[in-house]
């Protein structure tokens, strides 16, 4: 039920009042395993938490702890009895990544690492929550040239005009692509965003926001194909370094 996710108000007979009992969404890292097996109402329970970082119950808003990170999985093989996420909820996810199978060498490494015990047993924290939030603030200050903002806008606009797209990416896709590019630049120890950062992230950030036409879907065309063609089509700016 949705209340199993967000929490519920329970009447306390001793104090003669309702008390809010938080659900599992009140955490720092939330894993929603096989989210498409939840009913649409339960899926919708995550919407406010993902966007507003709060949960509203009985006319009162309860803030979610910071930092907050939600990751959801879907199994593409067993689709019977599932409820596909609506476009409005897919749009809340910053990016979608298909993991697939590991290559041969990595699969052997995985077996070797778990031969005696699971490596998760020896995991140690690398930073606390305050450090993480400071890092997030630093990422937002990574320089993005005006020409790259226009480049992102053209990419997103082309997904809306693409002949195979019934619906293109929303403005939230533009915002997330810029923010993700800033994060990738920081990870690569660059002080500013380049077109390569944007092109590397265009497919995982934009593809799941694109709804292709029925006849295009029959031809095997999906959002990833649309993004690939758009990236090839839109001219890349040459002036993007800070002065």
C-alpha positions, -999 to +999 in steps of 0.1 A: +000+000+000+012+036-005+012+041+033+037+013+036+061+035+017+054+070+031+043+061+066+010+064+084-006+082+113-015+058+141-038+067+170-021+066+204-049+058+230-026+068+259-020+104+246-053+104+228-038+117+196-025+105+162+013+100+158+030+098+125+051+066+120+076+072+092+078+047+063+110+034+047+112+065+024+126+084+053+162+074+048+193+086+030+196+058+004+165+040-007+165+010-030+131+002-046+136-033-060+115-042-091+095-010-088+073-021-117+058-049-096+042-023-073+007-011-081+004+024-097-008+040-064+022+026-046+045+038-074+030+072-071+038+073-034+074+080-043+066+111-065+066+137-038+096+123-021+116+122-053+108+158-063+100+178-032+121+157-007+091+156+016+060+135+024+026+150+030+003+131+054-029+144+070-022+179+058+013+181+072+046+179+054+074+158+068+109+165+054+130+136+042+166+134+057+194+149+037+211+137+016+184+116-002+191+092-031+166+068-046+175+040-070+150+016-085+154-016-104+133-033-131+136-068-144+133-067-182+128-105-185+098-113-163+073-086-173+041-106-165+020-091-138+039-058-138+028-022-140+049+000-163+058+033-148+039+063-163+059+090-181+054+114-153+072+091-129+099+081-153+106+118-157+115+120-120+145+097-124+176+115-133+189+087-155+183+051-165+211+026-169+209-009-183+234-031-165+233-063-186+256-092-181+292-087-169+320-095-194+340-127-189+369-113-169+346-094-145+325-124-139+355-144-130+367-116-107+332-116-091+334-154-083+370-150-070+360-121-047+331-141-032+349-174-029+352-172+008+329-145+019+309-116+005+330-084+000+302-063+014+313-075+048+345-054+046+329-023+032+339+009+050+324+044+047+344+068+026+326+100+037+299+112+061+267+129+051+280+164+057+310+158+034+287+144+007+264+174+008+294+197+005+306+177-025+271+181-041+273+219-035+308+220-051+294+201-082+268+228-087+296+253-091+313+236-120+313+261-148+289+255-177+293+279-207+263+296-221+269+279-255+266+245-238+233+254-222+220+263-256+235+230-269+216+210-243+184+229-251+188+221-288+194+184-281+162+182-260+142+203-285+152+179-313+139+149-293+105+166-294+107+171-331+121+137-341+098+119-365+098+087-344+090+105-311+054+109-300+067+128-270+102+141-265+121+149-233+107+174-208+125+205-195+134+183-165+156+164-189+175+195-197+181+204-161+192+168-153+215+166-182+233+198-172+236+187-136+248+152-145+274+168-168+286+189-140+290+158-118+308+139-146+332+169-151+339+168-113+345+130-114+370+135-142+387+163-123+377+190-149+369+225-138+343+230-165+318+211-186+327+201-222+305+188-250+319+153-244+305+152-209+271+161-224+273+135-252+284+108-229+254+113-207+227+122-232+214+086-237+211+076-200+196+110-190+172+115-219+163+082-235+138+070-208+119+103-212+111+098-248+079+080-259+082+067-294+053+062-318+036+028-320+048+020-355+083+030-346+083+007-316+073-021-339+104-014-360+126-017-329+132+020-325+134+033-289+144+063-270+181+054-271+180+053-309+163+087-310+189+103-287+217+087-307+204+103-339+198+137-322+234+138-309+248+131-344+225+158-358+230+188-335+260+209-341+285+209-312+297+243-300+334+250-301+335+279-276+328+264-242+359+271-220+357+298-192+375+330-200 
